[in-house]
Amino acid sequence: MSTGHNRFAISIDVQPEDIDLMGHVSNVVYLRWVQDAAVAHWTAIAPAEERQSVLWVIRRHEIDYKRPAFAGERLKVETWIGSATRFAFDRHTRIIDAAGSRVLALARTVWCPVDRKTGRPVDVSPAVRNLFSTPA
């Protein structure tokens, strides 16, 4: 797990609709939380003009499920950036219980920046590259 950059976190309260037939949080919901944390991080620190012109699409998810979560629990979703190429930006996510004592899931997601108007991959500004990737 990368720890070189500052982490960004959101809190999640597990809702009854997040629960699957096994009685715990659905795997799909974990992926939604990974995306929610990434979007919140982008919204919180990206320059306003970049938020208006750049969207991000997911190219790949890798997720390791460690422990189940249940309705009524409060969780913390931590995310931090990793390396990047021209159109592939790594992002790491850790989902833990609110006390931080249990890791529930670990994820690596590869994101691609796209132009909001054309939907095509786009080069990002040096400011965005600096904020959302580790130095080469």
C-alpha positions in Angstrom: 0.0 0.0 0.0 1.2 3.4 -0.9 1.6 5.9 1.9 3.6 8.6 0.3 0.8 11.2 -0.2 -1.8 12.6 2.1 -4.9 10.6 2.5 -8.4 11.8 1.9 -11.3 10.2 3.8 -15.1 10.1 3.9 -17.3 8.6 6.5 -20.0 6.1 5.5 -23.0 4.8 7.4 -24.0 1.4 6.2 -27.6 1.5 5.1 -30.1 -1.4 5.0 -30.2 -1.2 1.2 -26.4 -1.9 1.1 -27.0 -5.4 2.5 -27.1 -8.4 0.1 -28.6 -11.9 0.5 -25.7 -13.0 2.6 -26.7 -10.4 5.3 -23.6 -8.1 4.8 -22.6 -5.3 2.5 -22.7 -6.2 -1.2 -19.5 -6.3 -3.1 -21.0 -3.8 -5.5 -21.6 -1.3 -2.7 -17.9 -1.5 -1.8 -17.0 -0.4 -5.3 -19.5 2.4 -5.1 -17.8 3.7 -1.9 -14.4 3.5 -3.7 -15.8 5.7 -6.4 -17.6 8.0 -4.0 -14.3 8.7 -2.1 -12.4 9.4 -5.3 -15.1 11.8 -6.6 -15.2 13.6 -3.2 -11.4 13.9 -3.3 -11.4 15.3 -6.8 -14.2 17.7 -5.9 -12.4 18.9 -2.7 -9.0 19.7 -4.1 -9.1 20.0 -7.9 -9.0 23.6 -9.4 -12.5 24.8 -10.3 -11.7 25.2 -14.0 -10.4 21.6 -14.2 -13.6 20.3 -12.5 -15.6 22.1 -15.3 -13.6 20.5 -18.2 -12.4 17.1 -16.9 -14.3 14.0 -15.9 -12.8 10.7 -14.8 -13.7 7.2 -16.0 -12.7 4.0 -14.4 -10.5 1.7 -16.5 -9.9 -1.0 -13.9 -10.8 -2.1 -10.4 -8.8 -4.5 -8.2 -10.4 -5.1 -4.8 -9.6 -7.5 -1.9 -12.4 -8.1 0.4 -11.1 -8.8 4.0 -14.0 -8.7 6.3 -17.8 -8.1 6.0 -19.6 -4.9 7.0 -23.1 -4.8 8.4 -26.1 -2.5 8.5 -25.8 0.3 11.0 -22.0 0.3 11.1 -20.0 3.5 10.5 -17.0 3.1 8.2 -14.2 5.3 7.0 -13.1 5.2 3.3 -9.6 6.5 2.8 -8.1 7.2 -0.6 -4.8 8.3 -1.9 -3.1 8.7 -5.2 -0.5 6.6 -6.9 1.6 6.6 -10.0 0.3 7.8 -13.4 1.0 7.6 -17.1 -0.5 9.8 -19.7 -4.1 8.4 -19.4 -3.9 6.0 -16.5 -3.9 7.3 -12.9 -3.7 4.9 -10.0 -5.7 5.5 -6.9 -5.7 3.4 -3.8 -8.5 3.0 -1.3 -8.9 1.4 2.1 -12.2 0.8 3.8 -12.0 0.4 7.5 -14.3 0.4 10.5 -14.7 3.9 12.1 -12.3 3.0 14.9 -9.7 2.0 12.4 -9.1 -1.4 13.9 -10.5 -3.6 11.1 -9.6 -3.4 7.4 -12.7 -4.4 5.4 -11.4 -3.9 1.9 -8.4 -2.7 -0.1 -8.7 -1.4 -3.6 -6.6 -0.2 -6.5 -8.5 1.7 -9.3 -7.1 3.0 -12.5 -8.8 6.2 -13.7 -8.6 7.9 -17.1 -9.2 11.7 -17.5 -11.7 12.5 -20.2 -12.8 15.8 -21.8 -16.3 16.6 -20.5 -17.5 17.8 -23.9 -16.1 15.0 -26.2 -15.8 12.1 -23.8 -12.3 11.4 -25.1 -9.2 10.9 -23.1 -7.4 14.2 -22.4 -4.1 15.4 -21.1 -4.5 17.0 -17.7 -2.8 20.2 -16.6 0.5 20.1 -14.7 -1.5 21.2 -11.6 -3.9 18.2 -11.8 -1.0 15.8 -12.5 0.8 17.1 -9.5 -2.3 16.8 -7.3 -3.4 13.4 -8.5 -0.2 11.4 -9.1 3.0 10.6 -7.3 6.2 12.0 -8.8 7.9 9.8 -11.4 
